[in-house]
Amino acid sequence: MMITVRNAELADGKFVAPLIIEAIGDIANRMTGETEPKAIESELINLFERTDNRHSYLNTYVAEHNGQVVGTLVIYSGDAAPQMDANLETWLQEKGAETPKVDKEAHEDEYYVDTICINPDFRGQGIGTILLEFSEQLAREKGYKKISLNVETQKEKALQLYKRMGYVITEPWTIIDEPFHHMVKPLYC
């Protein structure tokens, strides 16, 4: 299967948003200030089209097969996250939504894989590995010495993939009161 990875474009929002929602679950409700599925997706597309938050198209890449989006990757530097999170909190306040304190997800010296999700019809075909390898190359190009991610403690299959790729659990982490493993992989040039 031929997979290409490219920067996301504005038109990709309708394909990327459902994948992000699937990957982050209830976190999508809190980061959009919405509770209804259509509204969550609509507002996530809105965030995707903006340039000032974690899930902006500027931080997003897509995996394609024959012109179809089959996976997505959201990645950014840990030191950029506090400003992006402040922007999200301001946006939520301006729209009158409950404004959660956005939990820190990475250390400032890490290049952080926020979200990775593969279309269910294409899982088990190595696309996740391709996106992880792409993210590591991107981190190296940007001069980072380590890359990180958080995985929910009950997601055993994902945990095994990350371990196989060289990620190591470095500490427990909590995101919206849920337990995660913080995993880090050192990068060598």
Residue pairs with C-beta under 8 A, 6 or more apart in sequence:
1 65
1 125
1 126
2 65
2 66
3 63
3 64
3 65
3 70
3 126
3 127
3 130
4 63
4 64
4 65
5 61
5 62
5 63
5 64
5 73
5 130
5 131
5 134
6 61
6 62
6 64
7 57
7 60
7 61
8 16
8 48
8 57
8 60
8 61
8 62
8 72
9 57
10 48
10 49
10 57
12 48
12 57
12 60
12 62
12 69
13 45
13 48
13 49
13 57
14 45
15 62
15 69
15 72
16 48
16 57
16 60
16 62
16 69
16 72
17 41
17 44
17 45
17 48
18 41
19 69
19 71
19 72
19 115
19 117
19 118
19 119
20 28
20 44
20 48
20 55
20 72
20 74
20 115
20 117
21 28
21 40
21 41
21 44
22 117
23 115
23 116
23 117
24 31
24 115
26 176
27 175
27 176
28 40
28 44
29 35
29 40
30 98
30 100
30 176
31 44
31 47
31 55
31 88
31 92
31 100
31 102
32 39
32 40
32 43
32 44
32 47
32 97
33 43
33 92
33 95
33 96
33 97
33 98
33 99
34 40
34 42
34 43
34 97
44 55
47 53
47 55
47 56
47 88
47 91
48 55
48 56
48 57
48 60
49 56
49 57
50 56
50 91
51 57
51 58
52 84
52 87
53 84
53 87
53 88
53 91
54 74
54 76
54 81
54 84
54 85
54 88
54 114
55 74
55 114
55 115
56 84
59 74
59 75
59 76
59 114
60 72
60 73
60 74
61 72
61 73
61 75
61 131
61 134
62 69
62 71
62 72
62 73
63 69
63 70
63 71
63 72
63 73
63 118
63 127
63 130
63 131
64 70
65 122
69 119
70 118
70 119
70 121
70 122
70 127
71 116
71 117
71 118
71 119
71 122
71 127
71 128
71 130
71 131
72 115
72 116
72 117
73 113
73 115
73 116
73 131
73 134
73 135
74 113
74 114
74 115
74 116
75 111
75 112
75 113
75 114
75 135
75 138
75 139
76 84
76 111
76 112
76 114
77 110
77 111
77 112
77 142
77 144
78 105
78 106
78 107
78 108
78 109
78 110
78 111
78 112
78 148
79 108
79 109
81 104
81 105
81 106
81 112
82 104
85 102
85 104
88 102
89 99
89 100
89 101
89 102
92 98
92 99
92 100
93 99
100 176
103 174
103 175
103 176
105 112
105 114
105 150
105 173
105 175
106 112
106 148
107 148
109 144
109 145
109 146
110 144
110 146
110 147
110 148
110 184
111 135
111 138
111 139
111 142
111 144
111 146
111 147
111 148
112 147
112 148
112 149
113 132
113 135
113 147
113 148
113 149
114 149
116 128
116 131
116 132
116 135
116 149
118 127
118 128
118 131
128 161
129 161
129 165
132 161
132 162
132 165
133 165
135 147
136 147
136 185
136 187
139 146
139 147
139 187
140 187
140 189
144 187
145 186
145 187
146 184
146 185
146 186
146 187
147 184
147 185
147 187
148 167
148 170
148 182
148 183
148 184
148 185
149 162
149 167
149 182
149 183
150 173
150 175
150 180
150 181
150 182
150 183
151 158
151 159
151 162
151 180
151 181
151 183
152 158
152 178
152 179
152 180
153 179
153 180
153 181
159 181
162 183
165 185
166 185
167 183
167 184
167 185
168 183
168 184
168 185
169 181
169 182
169 183
170 182
170 183
170 184
171 182
172 179
172 180
172 181
172 182
173 179
173 180
173 181
173 182
174 180
